[in-house]
């Protein structure tokens, strides 16, 4: 593995964070394998979400993404620079995830993603908010997991990853019209799923108690006393 010299490898004032996919790939092809880290960090979230939409399991999705990256690395010579690298990576990830799902010894259990660290940190000062965010995330993820396989991946790429219709179609190798129809159907199913859940367990929105109530009382009393 060669050490990357940005001054001699990258064009102009580009860095490994801003460089195009094609340039990063060319660096990898020329033996500067550290450039592959840039590609992975750029697409980790997209590929993980894609794999999880198929496998419905965090650990299995991570394994699928890792296998996809390894497979893509050894296939870089077959990638045409005129293509869409992100879509190419996504197709490899989809194939890896589907292969894992078809294995008879694959025990893929339904697990919900934990709320991400950023949300936890942001809500750390207010445990009630942190719990509400986590419950909301779990509810949405459960509804996504309950979507039929044929709709789930399209929904994740369009609604969660926010890819365009064309990007989704390229990634899954299906017509754009199919993406539109499946996404429309998935959104309706999501709404039905969430409505049924709210009817069963009830929804307590804008709960007013605890810390927020105490803050208002204390602030008012303080101002009146002054």
N, C-alpha and C positions, 0 to 999 in steps of 0.2 A: 504494500500500500504506500502510495506516495503522499507526501505532505503538500497540502494546497498552498500555493503562493498566489494570493489574490492579485498581486500586481502584474503577474505574468500570465495567469490563466484566464481571469475574467476581463471582459471588454469594458473599456471606459472606467467609470467610477462605480460600477456595480459591486455589490457584496453578495455573499452567499444567501442572504435573506431576501434580496430583491432580484436576484438573477432569474432569468426565465427557465422554465423546465428544460427546454432544449439545450441551453448552455450547461445547466447542471448535469444533464444526461451525458453531454459530450465530455465533461470533466470526468465522470465515472468511467466512460468508455476509454479514456486516455490513462486510466489507472489511478486517478485521484478519488478513491472510493469514499473519502470523507464527505464528498459532495452528495452522496446518497442520503446522508442524514437530513440534508435540507429538504429533499423530496419527501422523506418520511414524515418529518415534522409538519410539512405543508399539507399533507393529505391524511394524516392519522385519524383525525376526527371523522372525516367523510367516509373513509374505508371502514372504520370501526362501526359507525352507525349502519352502514350498508350490510356488513356481516351480521350484526346483531339483529337486524330486521328479518334475517333469514333464520338464524339459529336461536334467537330469543334467550341467549345466555352470554353473560359478559366474558367469562373465561374462554368459552368456545369461540366467540367472536374475535377475541384477541389472538388466539391461536391461528385463526383463519387469516387475519391480516398479516401476521408474521410470515405465514407460509406464502401469502400472495406477494409480499415484498421480496422474499427469497426467489420465488419463481420469476418475478419480473426482472430481478437483477440479472439472472442468467439468460433472459430473453431480450435484453436491451438491444442487442444487435438486430433483432427482428422488428423493432419498433421504428416506424417511419416518422420522421420529424414533422411531416406535414399533418400528422394526425393530432388527435386530442389526447394528450398524455394522461390527464386525469380520468377520462372515460376509459382509456386502455387499462389503467390500474384498477378501476372499479370493476370492469368486466372480469379481470383475473380474480379479484376478491370474491365476486359473486360465484364464480365457478368453484373456488376453493371452499366457500361456505356450503354450497350445494353438495359438494363431494363429502364434506364432513357430515352433513345432515343425512346422507344416504347410507352412511356406514352403519351396519347392524349393531355394532358395539358402542355406538355413540349415544351416551346417556345425557341428552340435552334437556335439562330441567328448566322450567320457566322461572327466571329470576328477574327482579326489577333492578335497574341501575340505581346506585346510590346517588344522592344529590351531589353535584360536583363541589370540589373544595372551595371554589371561588364563592359560590352561593353560601356555603357554610360560614366562611370567613365574614362575608358581608352581613350575615344575619346573626353573628355570634353574640352581638350586644343585646339581642332580643330573642331569647329562646322560643317564645311563642311564634315569632315570624319564621324562625328556622324550621320549626315543626310544621307550620302551615305550608311553607315552600316544599318541604320534603313530601308531605302528604299529597300536595297538588301534583308534583312531579311523578309520584308513584301512581296516582290515579290516571294521569295521561299515558304513562308508559304501559300500564295495564290495558288500557283501551287500545293502544297500538298493538300490543302483543296479541290481543284477541281478534285482530283483523285477519281475514284469510290470507294465506301465503301470497296469493296472486296479487293482492292489493297492498300488502304491508310494505314491501320494498319500495314501490313507487311512492307511497305516502311519505316514507322516511326521507327519500331523496328530495321530494318536492317540498314538503311542509317543514321538515326538521332541518335538513341540510340546505334547503332553499335553492335547489338547482332549477334551472330553466327547464321547460318542456323538452327542448332540443338536447340539453345536456343529459337529462334523465333517459331520453330515448337512446342516445349514443352509448350511455353507460350500461343499459340493460339490453341493447340491441333489439329494440322493439319499435314499431312505428309511433310517431308523435301522437297520432289519433288514439292509439291504445293507451299511451300515458295519460292523456286527458280524460278518457273515459274511466280508467281505473282510479285515477286520483279523485274524480268526482264521486265515484262509488265509495271510495275509502272514506272520504269526508262525511258522507251521509251515514256510513256505518259507525264512524267514530262518534258522531252526534247522538245516534241512537244508543250506543253503548254507554255514553256518559249520562244521558237522560235516564236510562234504566237504573244506573247506579245511584243517581241522586234520588230517584223515587224510592229505592230500597232502603238507603241508609240516611237519607236526608242531607241537606247541605246547610251548614251554618256559616253564612258569609258575613264578613265584617264583624266578627265576634268582638264584643266590647266588654272587656273585663281585665282584671289583673293589672299589669304594669301601666298600660295606657290610661286606665281609669284612675289609678293612683296618681299619675303625673298631673292629670287635669285638676284633681281635687287639691293636691299640694300646691300647684301653681296659683289657683284661684285664692286659696286661703292665704298664701304668702302675699299676694297682691292686695287682698283686702286688709290684711294686717298692717301693710305698709301705708 
